[in-house]
Amino acid sequence: MRKPVNPTHAFSEAEREALWRALRERRDMRHFLSDPLPEGMLERLVLAAHLGPSVGYMQPWRFIRLTHTDLRAAVCHLVEQERQATAAQLPSRNQEFLKVKVEGLRECAEVLAVVLMPQREAHIFGRRTMPDMDLASIGCAIQNMWLAARVEGIGLGWVSFFDPEALGSLLSLPEGAQPVALLCLGHVTEFYPRPMLESQGWGKRLELDAILFDNQWPSGAGGTPTAY
């Protein structure tokens, strides 16, 4: 690894490599063990999320822990409905998609619903022309939790297969609040050696020259090479 430009402010080489290892080995997990998390681990991971950056320091994230069996079952039903609806939009890969495990809600130790707080319109700082920066902020918080979970040896899976209004109703969210993610947390037998969807042929990580441009969007550059 090359030496940092300013060693005065850099972490040690071992610390930097630990960060890069976490970045390389973070995985969106779908297979969990049901063993409970160590005492205090859930709070520790939520704290990691809460240390994330937010536009205008608005801290728009809220977390709801789903512990009731009936509520979890209702959430699983919502996810299955959306899974089937998504499959219907993929006629050429319908059966292939239905074989993909998209969540671990039934097996994981903990489920967190991540919610954008209500009354976000009051926060103008950094959002006047880009109101979606609240969503960007919550994404940063989840990434913090993901990396912290990985270094603690805990699996985390982000589930986005749900109708937001239906999930909001199940969670009794106030007007203006918006569910963004369902997070599965728990012990795992092993972490996937590669991202699961890459291993199953749904895509691959793009090369840097496909995502890094100089000065303007290059002629002929598109978005995702393959859309499903």
C-alpha positions in Angstrom: 0.0 0.0 0.0 1.4 3.4 -0.9 2.3 5.8 1.8 -0.2 8.5 2.6 0.4 12.1 1.4 0.1 13.5 4.9 1.4 10.9 7.5 0.7 13.3 10.3 -3.1 12.7 10.1 -3.1 9.2 8.7 -3.9 6.1 10.7 -1.2 3.5 11.1 -0.7 1.1 8.2 -2.3 -1.8 10.1 -5.3 0.4 10.9 -5.7 1.5 7.3 -5.5 -2.1 6.1 -8.1 -3.1 8.6 -10.4 -0.5 7.1 -9.8 -1.6 3.6 -10.4 -5.2 4.6 -13.8 -4.2 6.0 -14.6 -2.4 2.8 -13.6 -5.4 0.7 -15.3 -8.1 2.8 -18.5 -6.3 3.7 -21.4 -8.4 2.4 -25.1 -8.0 2.0 -26.1 -11.2 4.0 -29.1 -13.4 3.4 -28.2 -16.5 5.4 -28.2 -16.3 9.2 -28.1 -18.3 12.4 -30.8 -17.6 15.0 -28.4 -17.3 18.0 -29.0 -14.0 19.8 -26.5 -11.2 19.5 -24.0 -10.6 22.3 -25.4 -8.3 25.0 -25.1 -4.7 24.0 -24.2 -5.5 20.4 -27.4 -4.1 18.9 -26.9 -0.8 20.7 -23.3 -0.7 19.6 -24.2 -1.1 16.0 -27.0 1.5 16.2 -24.4 3.9 17.7 -22.1 3.2 14.7 -25.0 4.3 12.4 -25.7 7.3 14.6 -22.0 8.5 14.1 -22.7 8.8 10.4 -22.6 12.1 8.6 -25.9 13.9 7.8 -26.6 17.0 5.7 -27.2 20.0 7.9 -26.6 17.8 10.9 -30.3 16.8 10.7 -29.7 13.2 11.8 -32.9 12.0 10.0 -32.5 8.3 10.9 -34.8 6.5 13.3 -34.6 2.8 14.1 -37.5 0.5 15.1 -36.6 -2.9 16.5 -39.1 -5.6 15.5 -39.5 -8.1 18.3 -43.1 -9.2 18.1 -43.5 -12.5 16.3 -46.8 -11.5 14.6 -45.3 -8.2 13.4 -42.3 -10.0 11.9 -44.7 -12.4 10.2 -46.7 -9.5 8.7 -43.5 -7.9 7.5 -42.4 -11.2 5.9 -45.7 -11.3 4.1 -45.2 -7.8 2.7 -41.7 -8.8 1.5 -43.0 -11.9 -0.2 -45.7 -9.9 -2.0 -43.1 -7.5 -3.4 -40.8 -10.4 -4.3 -43.5 -11.9 -6.4 -44.4 -8.5 -7.9 -40.7 -8.0 -8.8 -40.5 -11.5 -10.4 -43.5 -10.6 -12.6 -41.5 -7.7 -14.0 -38.7 -10.0 -15.0 -40.3 -12.3 -17.5 -37.0 -13.4 -19.1 -35.5 -14.3 -15.7 -38.6 -14.9 -13.6 -37.8 -18.4 -12.4 -34.1 -17.6 -11.9 -35.0 -14.6 -9.8 -37.4 -16.6 -7.6 -34.5 -18.9 -6.7 -32.6 -15.9 -5.3 -32.8 -15.5 -1.5 -33.7 -11.9 -1.0 -34.0 -11.7 2.8 -33.2 -13.5 6.1 -36.0 -12.1 8.2 -37.2 -15.4 9.6 -33.8 -16.6 10.7 -31.8 -13.6 11.8 -31.5 -12.6 15.5 -32.7 -9.0 15.1 -34.7 -7.0 12.6 -34.5 -3.2 12.4 -36.7 -1.0 10.4 -34.9 2.2 9.3 -37.1 5.2 9.0 -36.7 8.7 7.8 -38.1 11.0 10.5 -41.2 13.2 9.9 -41.1 17.0 9.4 -37.9 16.8 7.4 -39.1 19.8 5.3 -38.1 22.0 8.2 -34.5 21.3 7.5 -33.4 23.5 4.7 -29.6 23.5 5.3 -28.1 21.6 2.3 -31.6 20.5 1.1 -33.2 23.5 -0.5 -32.5 22.3 -4.0 -31.7 18.7 -3.2 -34.3 17.4 -0.7 -33.2 13.8 -1.2 -30.1 14.5 0.8 -32.0 13.2 3.8 -32.1 9.8 2.1 -28.4 10.1 1.3 -27.7 10.8 4.9 -29.6 7.7 6.1 -27.6 5.6 3.5 -24.4 6.8 5.1 -25.7 5.7 8.5 -26.6 2.3 7.3 -23.1 1.9 5.6 -21.6 2.8 9.0 -23.6 0.0 10.7 -22.7 -2.4 7.9 -19.0 -1.9 8.3 -19.2 -2.0 12.1 -21.1 -5.2 11.9 -18.6 -6.8 9.6 -15.6 -6.0 11.9 -17.6 -7.4 14.8 -18.2 -10.6 12.8 -22.0 -9.9 12.6 -23.9 -10.3 9.4 -26.2 -7.5 8.0 -28.6 -7.7 5.2 -30.5 -4.7 3.7 -34.0 -5.7 2.5 -35.8 -3.2 0.2 -38.6 -5.5 -1.0 -41.7 -3.9 0.5 -44.4 -1.4 -0.2 -43.4 1.7 1.9 -47.0 2.7 2.7 -48.0 -0.8 3.8 -44.9 -1.1 6.0 -45.5 2.4 7.4 -49.0 1.3 8.4 -47.7 -1.8 10.1 -45.2 0.3 12.1 -47.8 3.0 12.9 -45.5 5.7 11.4 -46.6 9.3 11.7 -47.5 11.3 8.7 -44.3 12.3 6.8 -42.1 9.5 8.1 -40.8 7.1 5.5 -39.5 3.5 5.8 -36.3 3.1 3.9 -34.9 -0.3 4.9 -35.4 -3.5 6.8 -32.1 -4.6 8.3 -31.5 -8.3 9.2 -28.7 -8.7 11.8 -27.3 -11.9 13.2 -24.5 -14.4 13.4 -23.6 -16.2 10.2 -21.8 -19.5 9.4 -19.5 -17.7 7.0 -19.4 -14.5 5.0 -19.8 -14.9 1.3 -16.4 -14.9 -0.5 -18.0 -12.6 -3.2 -21.2 -10.6 -3.3 -24.0 -13.1 -3.5 -25.6 -11.6 -6.7 -22.2 -11.6 -8.4 -21.7 -15.2 -7.5 -25.1 -16.0 -9.0 -24.4 -14.2 -12.3 -26.6 -11.1 -11.7 -23.8 -8.6 -12.3 -20.2 -7.8 -11.5 -18.4 -4.9 -10.0 -17.6 -2.2 -12.7 -14.1 -1.2 -13.5 -13.0 2.3 -12.3 -12.9 3.7 -15.8 -16.6 2.9 -16.1 -17.4 5.1 -13.1 -14.7 7.8 -13.0 -14.8 10.6 -15.6 -12.9 13.9 -16.1 -14.8 17.2 -16.3 -17.9 16.0 -18.1 -19.9 13.0 -18.9 -18.1 11.2 -21.8 -19.9 10.6 -25.0 -21.3 7.1 -25.3 -21.1 6.4 -21.5 -24.3 4.8 -20.2 -25.5 3.6 -16.9 -25.6 0.0 -15.8 -24.3 -2.2 -18.6 -27.1 -4.8 -18.1 -30.5 -3.8 -16.8 -33.1 -6.4 -15.5 
